[in-house]
Structure formats: structure tokens, C-alpha cells
Amino acid sequence: MSEAMGLEIALAVDHLNLDESCGVVVVTGEGDVFRPAGDLEMISGLTKLESEAVRAFMESYYGVIFRLPRIEVPTIAMIKVRRSAQGLCPSGL
């Protein structure tokens, strides 16, 4: 997930939480499969930074990403997940 996508998600969560007409959220994605991994270009760019700058960036980045569970209405994830050592995957896929 890129930094820009994370910011879009954070803004969407804030908007949804203010919208009293929203009864449920269905999270989908583009493409065939969701792969729980970061934007490789973004991650590669972090290798050029000092450790404190990396830490500050990652704390900010994950602070944004972790807003998704704060949606205040029921949420359904309609995604296909490829098995990956990088993230969680329901068994049987």
C-alpha cells in the first residue's frame, strides 16, 4: 500500500464516520488479488534515510493505515487474498 493510498483511506474513514446515512461499508479493490504488502518503491526509498527518519515516517504511515479498523459502521471486506508470508490469510484459500 502506498503512502498516497493510505492517506486516501484515512480521509475516507473520517468521511464515513461523519456520514449518518452510511449503514455499511464494503471494501473492495482493483485487480485479481489483494496482496498484503507495502509499496516496494516506497519501501526502497526508505533505505536511503537515517533510522530516525524511517521510524518517524513509518509511525506516521501506520497511524494512517490503522484508521481503517476505526470505521464506526459494519464493514465487509470483499477481496481475494493470495497466500503470503507477509500477512494474514483466511485458511482454505
C-alpha positions as CSV (number, residue, x, y, z in Angstrom):
1,M,0.0,0.0,0.0
2,S,1.4,3.4,-1.0
3,E,1.6,6.5,1.2
4,A,-1.0,8.2,-1.1
5,M,-3.4,5.2,-0.8
6,G,-3.1,5.3,3.0
7,L,-4.0,9.0,3.1
8,E,-7.0,8.3,0.8
9,I,-8.1,5.6,3.2
10,A,-7.7,7.8,6.2
11,L,-9.8,10.6,4.6
12,A,-12.5,8.1,3.5
13,V,-12.7,6.7,7.1
14,D,-13.1,10.2,8.5
15,H,-15.8,11.0,5.9
16,L,-17.7,7.7,6.5
17,N,-17.7,8.3,10.3
18,L,-19.3,11.7,9.8
19,D,-21.9,10.4,7.3
20,E,-25.0,9.4,9.3
21,S,-26.7,7.9,6.2
22,C,-24.0,5.3,5.9
23,G,-25.1,1.9,7.2
24,V,-22.4,-0.4,6.0
25,V,-19.1,-0.2,4.2
26,V,-17.9,-2.8,1.6
27,V,-14.2,-2.7,1.0
28,T,-13.1,-3.9,-2.5
29,G,-10.1,-3.4,-4.6
30,E,-8.8,-3.4,-8.2
31,G,-7.2,-6.3,-9.9
32,D,-7.4,-10.0,-9.3
33,V,-5.9,-10.4,-5.9
34,F,-5.1,-8.3,-2.8
35,R,-1.6,-8.9,-1.6
36,P,-0.9,-7.6,1.9
37,A,2.4,-5.8,1.3
38,G,3.7,-2.3,1.1
39,D,4.6,-0.3,-2.0
40,L,8.0,-1.6,-2.9
41,E,9.1,1.7,-4.4
42,M,8.2,3.5,-1.1
43,I,10.0,0.8,0.9
44,S,13.1,1.0,-1.3
45,G,13.2,4.8,-0.8
46,L,13.3,4.3,3.0
47,T,16.6,2.5,2.7
48,K,18.2,5.8,1.8
49,L,17.1,7.5,5.0
50,E,18.6,7.6,8.5
51,S,16.9,5.3,11.0
52,E,15.1,8.1,12.9
53,A,13.6,9.4,9.7
54,V,12.5,5.9,8.8
55,R,10.9,5.5,12.2
56,A,9.1,8.8,12.0
57,F,7.8,8.0,8.5
58,M,6.6,4.5,9.5
59,E,4.9,5.7,12.7
60,S,3.0,8.3,10.6
61,Y,2.3,5.9,7.8
62,Y,0.9,3.1,10.1
63,G,-1.0,5.7,12.1
64,V,-2.9,6.5,8.9
65,I,-3.3,2.8,7.8
66,F,-4.6,1.7,11.2
67,R,-7.6,4.1,10.9
68,L,-9.3,1.5,8.7
69,P,-10.5,-0.5,11.7
70,R,-11.9,2.6,13.2
71,I,-14.8,2.7,10.8
72,E,-17.9,3.0,13.0
73,V,-20.3,1.0,10.9
74,P,-20.2,-2.7,9.9
75,T,-17.5,-3.3,7.4
76,I,-17.3,-6.2,4.8
77,A,-14.1,-7.0,3.0
78,M,-14.8,-8.4,-0.5
79,I,-11.3,-9.3,-1.6
80,K,-9.4,-12.3,-2.9
81,V,-6.2,-12.8,-1.0
82,R,-3.1,-14.6,-2.2
83,R,-1.3,-16.6,0.4
84,S,1.7,-14.7,1.6
85,A,4.2,-14.9,4.4
86,Q,3.8,-11.1,4.7
87,G,0.2,-11.0,6.0
88,L,-2.7,-12.9,7.4
89,C,-4.9,-15.0,5.1
90,P,-8.0,-17.0,5.9
91,S,-7.4,-20.7,5.8
92,G,-8.7,-22.6,2.8
93,L,-8.0,-20.1,0.1
